[in-house]
Amino acid sequence: MIYKETIKPDHKIIADFISDNSKVLDLGCNDGALLDSLIKNKNVKGFGVDNSPENINICLKKGLSVLQLDLNKGLASFDDDFFDFVVLNMTLQAVYNPAPLISDMIRVGKKAVVGFPNFGHWKLLLDLLFTQRMPKTKTLPYEWYDTPNIRLMTIKDFKVLCEDKEIKILKEIYLDESGANIYGSFINWRAVEGIFLISK
């Protein structure tokens, strides 16, 4: 597929997971870049959710349908299986209660896509070991005292959560620092980001 604009590597993977003409809910939609791309390139009927008034205004200026909602309060306002796909990209680590939110995602959506930074990447671990300070990277550019990230999980942690909650992992893609897909052994050490397609 030829995209109408340049998009981030993780957005491209998420778009590949999502069927054309589907109904999509984008949680923590930020400035609406992913949602806008899905509407333009996949002809989805898309809705966004964010808690930031600034992000909501940016999305509205783009003509996107968005709601202001605190994800920490869950998705009780949405009916079961109302969406074909529910997306939570680069937001899981900022949620107080991630397990109930993921359960809610696969309740209101037939499938869900979850993407998050991997705090088990070898450079993060080595940086912490040698500097004895919380590491900063391109993916995680914050100081410890102003970061929105309150859940420091690894790819392995997420897979264990899915196993514990009997959530099916349908597809999983891992990215390196350049945004390229990586395969093979020691993924938890090598990937800076994981993207999962899950369902009940």
N, C-alpha and C positions, 0 to 999 in steps of 0.2 A: 504494500500500500504506500502511496506517495502522500505524505502529510502536507497540509497547507501551510505549515509553519514549523520551525525548528522547536522540538520539545525535548525535555529532559529524558535521559535514559530510563528512569523509573516510570515516567509517564507513558513512554512507548510500550513498556512491558505491560503496564496496567491496561492500556488500550488493546493490546493483543489478547488479554484475558477476557475482555468484554465484547459481547456479541453486538453486531450492528442492530440498530432500531430497538434496543432494550431500554428499560426504565432503570435509571441509576441514581443512587443517593450518595453524595460525596460528603463525608463527615470530616470536619476540620478542613474545609475547602480552601482556606487561606484567601489568596487573591483571585481564585477561580480559574487559574491557568489550566489545570487538568480538566476541570469540568467543561470549560470553553472548548478545549481541544477535542474532547469526546463528542460534544455536540456537533462540532464542525466536521470531524473526520469519521465518526461512527454513527452519526445521525441518531444519537440517543436522546431520550427525553430525560433531561438531567435536572436534579435539584441539589442545592448545596446547603450545608449547615456549618455555621461558624459562630464563635462566641465574641468575636471582635467587631465592634461597630465600624472600625476603619475598614476591615476586610469586607464586611457586608456592603459598605458603600462602594468599594472598588468593584465588587461583583455586580451590584445593581447598575453601575455605569456601563458595564459590559453587556447588560441586558440579560443577566442570569437570574434564575429563580432561586432565591436563598432565604433561609430562616436563621434568626439568631437563637441559638440554643446551647445550653451548657451540657456537653457530653457526659459530664460526671453525674448528671441526673437521669441518664438513660434515654431510651427511645420509646417510652410508653405511648407517645402521641401517634406512633405509626402502627398500622395494622400488620398482622402476620402476612408474610410473602407478598407484600405490596410492591416491592421492587425486585427486579431481576438480579441486580448487583448492588451491594453496599460497599463503598470504598472508604478505607481509613489509611491514609498514606502519610507517614512521617508525623504522626500525632499520637500513636499508642503510648509512647514513652512519656507523654505529658498528661495522661489520664490517671485519676486517683484510683479507680477500680477497673482495671483493664479486662479482667475475666468476665464480669457481668456485661460489659459493653460488647465484647466479642460475641457472647451468647445472644444479646439483643440484635446484633448485626445479622446473624444467621437465622434469627426469627423473622425479622422484617424483610430480609432479602433471601432469595433462593440460593444465591452464592454471595460470598464476600471476598474482598481483596484487602489484605493487610500488608503494608510496607513499613519498615522501621529501620533505624540505624542499629548496627550490631556493635554492642559494647564489648564483645569478645575479640575484636580485631587485634592482631598481634601488635600493631604499632601503638594502639591505646594502652595495651597491657605493659609494653616495654616502657612507654613514656611515663606511666604511673610508677613503675618499678624504679626507674633511674632518676626521675625528677622529684618523686614523692609528692607530686601535685596532680590534681585532676587534669587530664589531657584535653587539649583543644585541637580540633581538626576542621577541615573544610565542611564536613558533614555536621560536626558538633562544635560550632565556633564560640560557645559561651564560656564565661567564667563560672565557677562552681556556685557563686552567690547570686547570679542573675539568670541562670538557666531555667527554661521552662520544663526541662526533662527531669521528672521525678521518679521514673522507673527505669533503672539501668539494667536492661535485659539483653541476653544474647540470642542468637538464632537457636541454639540448643534449648534455651529456656522456653522459647515460644513453641517449639516442637513438643516439649514435655507437657506444656500447658494444654496443647491440642489433644495429646494422648490422654491426659488426666480427665479432660472434659468431654472425651469421645467426639471430638471435632475432626472431620475428615479433611486432610490436606490433599487437594486435587492436583495442584501444581506448585512448584517452588522454584524461584529464580534468584540467583545471587549476583551481586555486582561488586566489582573491585573499585579502587580509587578513581580509575579513569571512566567508570560508568559501563565498562564492558562486562558481559556475562562471564562467570567463572564456573568451572565444573571440577569434579575430581575429589580428592581427599582434603581433609583439614579445612573444610568450608568455614567452620565456626571461627577459625583463626584468620582466614584469608579474605572473607567478605566484609565490606563496610556497610552493606545494606542487604536485607532479605525482603522478598516480595512473595506473598503466599496467596493462592486461591483456595478458599476453604468453603465447607458446607456442613450441614447437619450430619 
